[in-house]
Amino acid sequence: MIICSCAVITDHDIERALLEILDKPNAPLPTPGVVYKHLEKKMVCCGCSALAVETIYNKMEKLAETGVVCPYACACAQGRLLKCADGTHAMRLIETALANRGSPRRSAAATSELAPA
């Protein structure tokens, strides 16, 4: 699925970038900016940012469930990503995706204890 038509980034590109980013020691929070920079792309209009956040969140969950990436690292990153997305359109997209899967909503407050201080 195309996530960003300006930079031609797909969900598969994001998944590949997440694998490489989260494999690094002291991995940065995989925000759209970090992921796009890793892919050597630039955000142009930023219209895709909410969808990019949702895709990053969902891909991290998938990678953790399959054991490809450390579940703790993904949970920490997801908690930090939710905290950053709180109150934005990206958060509404994440909540909708979680509701469609029947997953419980993870609020920024509930996941903040997962992130290292």
NORDA-V914011 format. One record per pair of residues at least 6 apart in sequence whose ideal C-beta (glycine too) atoms are under 8 Angstrom apart, sorted by the first residue. I is the first residue (numbers start at 1). J is the second residue. D is the distance in Angstrom with one decimal. If there is no record, write none. Layout:
# NORDA-V914011
i | j | d
I | J | D
I | J | D
This chain:
# NORDA-V914011
i | j | d
1 | 10 | 6.3
1 | 11 | 4.8
2 | 8 | 7.3
2 | 9 | 7.5
2 | 10 | 5.8
3 | 9 | 5.1
3 | 10 | 6.3
3 | 11 | 5.8
3 | 13 | 7.7
3 | 14 | 6.2
3 | 48 | 5.7
3 | 51 | 5.6
3 | 52 | 5.6
3 | 55 | 5.4
4 | 36 | 7.7
4 | 41 | 7.5
4 | 43 | 7.4
4 | 48 | 4.1
4 | 52 | 6.7
5 | 48 | 7.5
6 | 43 | 7.5
6 | 44 | 3.8
6 | 45 | 5.7
6 | 47 | 7.8
6 | 48 | 7.2
7 | 36 | 6.6
7 | 39 | 7.8
7 | 41 | 4.0
7 | 42 | 6.5
7 | 43 | 7.0
7 | 44 | 6.5
8 | 41 | 7.9
9 | 36 | 7.0
9 | 39 | 6.3
9 | 41 | 6.0
9 | 48 | 7.7
9 | 52 | 7.8
11 | 55 | 5.4
11 | 59 | 7.0
13 | 39 | 5.8
14 | 35 | 5.8
14 | 52 | 7.1
14 | 55 | 5.3
14 | 56 | 6.1
14 | 59 | 5.8
15 | 59 | 4.8
15 | 62 | 7.7
15 | 63 | 7.3
17 | 30 | 7.6
17 | 35 | 4.8
17 | 38 | 4.7
17 | 39 | 5.4
18 | 30 | 5.7
18 | 35 | 7.0
18 | 56 | 6.7
18 | 59 | 5.5
18 | 60 | 6.3
18 | 63 | 6.4
18 | 69 | 7.4
19 | 63 | 6.9
19 | 68 | 6.8
19 | 69 | 6.8
20 | 38 | 6.6
21 | 27 | 5.6
21 | 28 | 6.9
21 | 30 | 5.2
21 | 34 | 6.6
21 | 35 | 7.0
21 | 38 | 5.7
22 | 30 | 6.8
22 | 60 | 7.5
22 | 63 | 7.4
22 | 69 | 4.9
22 | 70 | 7.6
22 | 73 | 5.8
22 | 74 | 7.1
22 | 77 | 7.0
23 | 69 | 7.4
27 | 73 | 6.9
27 | 77 | 7.5
28 | 34 | 5.2
29 | 77 | 6.0
29 | 80 | 5.1
29 | 81 | 6.6
29 | 84 | 7.5
30 | 56 | 5.5
30 | 60 | 7.3
30 | 77 | 6.1
30 | 81 | 7.4
31 | 53 | 7.6
31 | 56 | 7.6
31 | 81 | 7.2
31 | 84 | 6.9
32 | 43 | 6.7
32 | 48 | 7.6
32 | 49 | 5.3
32 | 52 | 3.9
32 | 53 | 6.2
32 | 56 | 6.9
33 | 43 | 7.0
35 | 52 | 7.0
35 | 56 | 6.3
36 | 42 | 6.4
36 | 43 | 5.7
36 | 52 | 7.8
43 | 49 | 6.9
49 | 90 | 6.8
50 | 88 | 6.9
50 | 89 | 4.3
50 | 90 | 4.1
50 | 92 | 8.0
50 | 93 | 5.5
51 | 93 | 6.7
53 | 81 | 6.7
53 | 85 | 5.5
53 | 88 | 7.9
53 | 90 | 3.7
53 | 93 | 7.2
53 | 94 | 7.0
54 | 90 | 6.2
54 | 93 | 4.0
54 | 94 | 5.3
54 | 97 | 5.9
56 | 81 | 6.7
57 | 78 | 5.9
57 | 81 | 5.8
57 | 82 | 7.5
57 | 85 | 8.0
57 | 94 | 5.3
57 | 97 | 7.7
58 | 94 | 8.0
58 | 97 | 6.0
60 | 69 | 7.3
60 | 74 | 4.5
60 | 77 | 5.9
60 | 78 | 5.5
60 | 81 | 7.8
61 | 74 | 6.9
61 | 78 | 6.8
63 | 69 | 4.2
63 | 74 | 6.2
64 | 70 | 7.5
64 | 71 | 4.1
64 | 73 | 8.0
64 | 74 | 3.7
64 | 75 | 6.9
65 | 71 | 7.8
75 | 111 | 7.5
75 | 114 | 5.1
76 | 114 | 5.2
76 | 115 | 5.2
76 | 116 | 6.5
78 | 106 | 7.2
78 | 111 | 6.7
78 | 114 | 7.8
79 | 106 | 7.3
79 | 108 | 7.5
79 | 111 | 3.2
79 | 112 | 6.2
79 | 113 | 7.9
79 | 114 | 4.1
79 | 115 | 4.8
80 | 115 | 4.8
82 | 91 | 7.1
82 | 94 | 7.0
82 | 106 | 6.0
82 | 107 | 7.2
82 | 108 | 4.8
82 | 111 | 5.4
83 | 108 | 4.1
83 | 111 | 7.1
83 | 112 | 6.0
83 | 115 | 7.3
85 | 91 | 4.3
85 | 94 | 6.4
85 | 108 | 7.8
86 | 107 | 7.8
86 | 108 | 4.2
95 | 105 | 5.7
98 | 104 | 7.4
98 | 105 | 5.7
98 | 106 | 7.5
99 | 105 | 7.4
